[in-house]
Amino acid sequence: MAASSSRQVSKNRRGGNSNSNSWIMKQARGILPPVVALLIFLVIWQLLCPPGSQGLPGPIQVVQGAWDPFIINPFFDNGGTSKGLALQVFSSLQRVAIGFSLAAIVGVGLGILVGSNKLVYRALDPMFQVLRTVPPLAWLPIALTALNDNTLAGIFVIFITAVWPILINTTVGIQQIPQDYINVKRVLKLSNKAYFFKILLPASLPYIFTGLRIGIGLSWLAIVAAEMVKGDVGIGLFIWESYTNAYLDRIILALIYVGVVGFLLDRSIAWIATKIVAEDRK
């Protein structure tokens, strides 16, 4: 009996070790390829831009040039626009949060209205298709003139950039609801409220979140560009000031920040989408 119990414990331990090793291998397969690709890229970059060469600095020169204070102290604040990269990014993210939130509210709400009413769709869709092709920065002079405030103008540019993919994807999602779902409403005599929350919204959620993911990416692109042209404290203005002073190492470091933050924003929306859609399907 004791021997049998001992063998069972041994099997459980081996099973636990096996599961642990399997998890480690799975994580390694996901992490190692991008890490190896990044290392190869950095080596090639350094070989093409050795120390002492003119033009673009290599990764070693970037670290050396931007180390103090931009790498070791991203939160320093000397007043005005002299701030660390973390604070610059935070300022830009504040504008993005406001502009994107407004775009999400307007885009989803208007998209539901346009997608569920054929007359409204025929009336507004041509105008939307024309306006969505206007480059984001083309709106900046109008926003500056009308609002007379750099921060509000930047928020407006974010809004007008992000609202179109959200609106259009929401509209398509509503229009793609199967006719059988609409028939269910009629058969069960569901109220408009029940139909909206039980059928219409859940069926269109994948389309809505696709629009939100596109919108958040475009928002981040728009604020960086807007700040470079006419901005206050923010990552875009930091890049432009670094360019005017020929600090290429700072520009490259800022671009890394921009890319990482953009990646995290996209993954955040994707993670929220998986949680909400999965919860809705239960």
Wavefront OBJ file of the C-alpha trace (Angstrom):
o trace
v 0.000 0.000 0.000
v 2.814 2.375 0.960
v 4.736 1.435 -2.169
v 1.673 2.130 -4.325
v 1.221 5.558 -2.707
v 4.896 6.314 -3.259
v 4.625 5.398 -6.936
v 1.531 7.613 -7.308
v 3.330 10.574 -5.713
v 6.269 9.989 -8.034
v 3.955 9.975 -11.054
v 2.286 13.177 -9.902
v 5.655 14.846 -9.525
v 6.734 13.702 -12.975
v 3.435 14.947 -14.368
v 3.906 18.312 -12.674
v 7.460 18.590 -13.990
v 6.260 17.627 -17.447
v 3.582 20.317 -17.407
v 6.105 22.880 -16.169
v 8.586 21.957 -18.883
v 5.846 22.080 -21.499
v 4.853 25.576 -20.387
v 8.481 26.754 -20.477
v 8.983 25.315 -23.961
v 5.789 26.953 -25.181
v 6.897 30.350 -23.850
v 10.367 29.889 -25.309
v 8.944 29.140 -28.760
v 7.032 32.411 -28.606
v 9.865 34.557 -27.230
v 13.037 33.211 -28.815
v 12.271 33.898 -32.520
v 11.640 37.660 -32.090
v 14.602 37.980 -29.697
v 16.936 36.270 -32.185
v 15.562 38.393 -35.043
v 16.109 41.559 -32.971
v 19.689 40.581 -32.152
v 20.445 39.887 -35.817
v 18.939 43.254 -36.769
v 21.046 45.075 -34.152
v 24.249 43.337 -35.289
v 23.604 44.220 -38.940
v 22.733 47.792 -37.998
v 25.929 48.134 -35.957
v 28.054 46.691 -38.773
v 26.548 49.152 -41.261
v 27.000 52.098 -38.851
v 30.296 51.530 -36.984
v 31.611 54.044 -34.433
v 33.115 57.089 -36.114
v 31.027 56.777 -39.283
v 29.034 59.702 -40.589
v 25.248 59.730 -40.814
v 23.013 57.334 -38.933
v 24.441 56.216 -35.555
v 24.609 52.545 -34.648
v 22.915 51.035 -31.578
v 26.068 51.452 -29.462
v 26.316 55.152 -30.353
v 22.597 55.590 -29.640
v 22.966 54.146 -26.149
v 26.084 56.198 -25.469
v 24.592 59.463 -26.743
v 21.181 59.165 -25.085
v 22.236 57.367 -21.912
v 22.276 60.392 -19.633
v 19.594 61.463 -18.929
v 17.147 60.024 -21.469
v 17.767 56.322 -20.855
v 18.687 56.239 -17.177
v 16.166 58.902 -16.110
v 13.076 58.956 -18.367
v 11.098 60.870 -15.708
v 13.296 63.958 -15.285
v 11.539 67.334 -15.456
v 13.536 70.538 -15.922
v 10.468 72.618 -16.730
v 9.011 73.682 -20.077
v 9.574 71.114 -22.804
v 12.740 69.748 -21.167
v 11.310 66.507 -19.857
v 12.158 62.826 -19.914
v 10.747 60.556 -22.596
v 8.334 58.873 -20.185
v 6.760 62.246 -19.372
v 6.700 63.212 -23.054
v 4.874 59.993 -23.906
v 2.481 60.466 -20.990
v 1.541 63.940 -22.268
v 0.836 62.531 -25.726
v -1.172 59.635 -24.271
v -3.404 62.053 -22.374
v -4.424 63.705 -25.636
v -4.848 60.328 -27.316
v -7.057 59.072 -24.473
v -9.428 62.046 -24.794
v -9.549 62.107 -28.585
v -9.879 58.344 -28.965
v -12.581 58.098 -26.294
v -14.638 60.759 -28.073
v -14.083 58.995 -31.399
v -15.179 55.656 -29.897
v -18.383 57.129 -28.456
v -19.317 59.010 -31.619
v -18.115 56.296 -34.014
v -19.943 53.424 -32.337
v -23.123 55.422 -31.705
v -23.317 56.888 -35.193
v -22.267 53.582 -36.754
v -25.171 51.788 -35.065
v -27.578 54.456 -36.289
v -26.268 54.449 -39.860
v -26.012 50.663 -40.042
v -29.534 50.023 -38.781
v -31.310 52.623 -40.926
v -31.027 52.311 -44.702
v -32.262 55.853 -45.357
v -29.689 57.386 -43.003
v -27.011 55.181 -44.563
v -27.805 56.357 -48.096
v -27.815 59.973 -46.919
v -24.571 59.997 -44.925
v -22.323 57.297 -46.390
v -21.144 59.363 -49.426
v -20.127 62.223 -47.127
v -18.309 59.856 -44.765
v -16.423 58.253 -47.643
v -15.211 61.663 -48.825
v -14.214 62.971 -45.394
v -12.355 59.823 -44.322
v -9.880 60.233 -47.208
v -8.705 63.652 -45.967
v -5.202 63.295 -44.418
v -5.186 63.925 -40.648
v -2.740 66.825 -40.776
v -4.924 68.609 -43.336
v -7.401 69.176 -40.495
v -4.791 70.798 -38.251
v -4.947 74.361 -39.702
v -8.745 74.328 -39.430
v -8.592 73.010 -35.874
v -6.016 75.622 -34.825
v -8.073 78.415 -36.368
v -11.393 77.280 -34.935
v -10.187 76.211 -31.471
v -7.212 78.562 -31.036
v -5.530 76.068 -28.712
v -2.729 73.613 -29.518
v -3.933 70.928 -27.115
v -7.557 71.058 -28.298
v -6.401 71.095 -31.913
v -4.343 67.950 -31.292
v -7.308 66.240 -29.645
v -9.517 67.163 -32.605
v -6.988 65.726 -35.064
v -6.963 62.474 -33.061
v -10.749 62.392 -33.020
v -11.195 63.040 -36.740
v -8.527 60.434 -37.540
v -9.880 57.651 -35.333
v -13.608 58.134 -35.815
v -13.800 56.884 -39.430
v -12.531 53.294 -39.015
v -14.658 52.930 -35.873
v -17.757 54.307 -37.562
v -17.345 52.321 -40.780
v -16.560 49.014 -39.064
v -19.501 49.447 -36.709
v -21.783 50.210 -39.649
v -20.620 47.104 -41.502
v -21.026 44.999 -38.362
v -24.647 46.111 -37.962
v -25.378 45.516 -41.639
v -23.888 42.002 -41.485
v -26.300 40.805 -38.801
v -28.061 37.739 -40.293
v -31.699 38.076 -41.218
v -32.439 35.110 -38.950
v -31.504 37.234 -35.943
v -33.969 39.910 -37.006
v -36.629 37.244 -37.484
v -35.973 36.025 -33.932
v -36.769 39.509 -32.675
v -40.083 39.493 -34.519
v -41.043 35.981 -33.443
v -40.196 36.560 -29.782
v -41.575 40.114 -29.931
v -38.452 41.499 -28.269
v -38.403 45.134 -27.247
v -35.910 47.436 -28.968
v -33.836 47.531 -25.795
v -33.708 43.736 -25.481
v -32.912 43.374 -29.197
v -30.077 45.876 -28.900
v -28.377 44.268 -25.903
v -29.160 40.615 -26.663
v -28.739 40.445 -30.430
v -27.525 43.574 -32.222
v -24.622 44.584 -29.967
v -23.171 41.086 -29.361
v -23.319 40.233 -33.068
v -21.472 43.407 -34.060
v -18.815 43.381 -31.304
v -16.047 41.771 -33.433
v -16.493 44.481 -36.069
v -16.574 47.236 -33.444
v -13.342 46.070 -31.844
v -11.663 45.791 -35.237
v -12.505 49.449 -35.772
v -11.252 50.326 -32.294
v -7.912 48.596 -32.914
v -7.436 50.446 -36.183
v -8.572 53.684 -34.555
v -6.144 53.499 -31.616
v -3.238 52.887 -33.973
v -4.184 55.827 -36.170
v -4.691 57.991 -33.071
v -1.140 57.365 -31.940
v 0.206 58.119 -35.423
v -1.848 61.296 -35.656
v -0.788 62.810 -32.324
v 2.910 62.273 -33.053
v 2.552 63.962 -36.443
v 0.400 66.786 -35.062
v 2.860 67.524 -32.248
v 5.727 67.637 -34.714
v 3.961 70.328 -36.736
v 2.409 72.372 -33.932
v 2.605 70.933 -30.473
v 3.153 71.341 -26.789
v 5.028 68.897 -24.578
v 4.808 65.487 -26.217
v 6.789 62.826 -28.024
v 6.165 64.439 -31.430
v 7.610 67.787 -30.360
v 10.540 65.973 -28.736
v 11.359 64.264 -32.038
v 11.118 67.538 -33.955
v 13.324 69.453 -31.497
v 15.867 66.623 -31.562
v 15.909 66.817 -35.362
v 16.437 70.583 -35.426
v 19.369 70.133 -33.030
v 20.771 67.121 -34.960
v 20.381 64.667 -32.054
v 19.829 61.522 -34.097
v 20.429 59.252 -31.110
v 17.516 60.876 -29.255
v 15.282 60.558 -32.321
v 15.988 56.823 -32.601
v 15.318 56.323 -28.889
v 12.046 58.257 -29.201
v 11.022 56.109 -32.175
v 11.545 53.006 -30.038
v 9.249 54.517 -27.411
v 6.649 55.333 -30.080
v 6.738 51.811 -31.500
v 6.532 50.076 -28.131
v 3.673 52.280 -26.912
v 1.768 51.790 -30.170
v 2.231 48.020 -29.857
v 0.978 48.048 -26.256
v -2.067 50.155 -27.165
v -3.030 47.736 -29.934
v -2.559 44.682 -27.738
v -4.553 46.294 -24.942
v -7.581 46.766 -27.204
v -7.157 43.213 -28.536
v -7.007 41.821 -24.969
v -10.143 43.727 -23.951
v -11.870 42.432 -27.091
v -11.083 38.789 -26.265
v -12.398 39.206 -22.727
v -15.618 40.983 -23.697
v -16.415 38.810 -26.718
v -15.634 35.611 -24.792
v -17.793 36.767 -21.864
v -20.607 37.689 -24.215
v -20.598 34.226 -25.818
v -21.019 32.401 -22.507
l 1 2 3 4 5 6 7 8 9 10 11 12 13 14 15 16 17 18 19 20 21 22 23 24 25 26 27 28 29 30 31 32 33 34 35 36 37 38 39 40 41 42 43 44 45 46 47 48 49 50 51 52 53 54 55 56 57 58 59 60 61 62 63 64 65 66 67 68 69 70 71 72 73 74 75 76 77 78 79 80 81 82 83 84 85 86 87 88 89 90 91 92 93 94 95 96 97 98 99 100 101 102 103 104 105 106 107 108 109 110 111 112 113 114 115 116 117 118 119 120 121 122 123 124 125 126 127 128 129 130 131 132 133 134 135 136 137 138 139 140 141 142 143 144 145 146 147 148 149 150 151 152 153 154 155 156 157 158 159 160 161 162 163 164 165 166 167 168 169 170 171 172 173 174 175 176 177 178 179 180 181 182 183 184 185 186 187 188 189 190 191 192 193 194 195 196 197 198 199 200 201 202 203 204 205 206 207 208 209 210 211 212 213 214 215 216 217 218 219 220 221 222 223 224 225 226 227 228 229 230 231 232 233 234 235 236 237 238 239 240 241 242 243 244 245 246 247 248 249 250 251 252 253 254 255 256 257 258 259 260 261 262 263 264 265 266 267 268 269 270 271 272 273 274 275 276 277 278 279 280 281 282
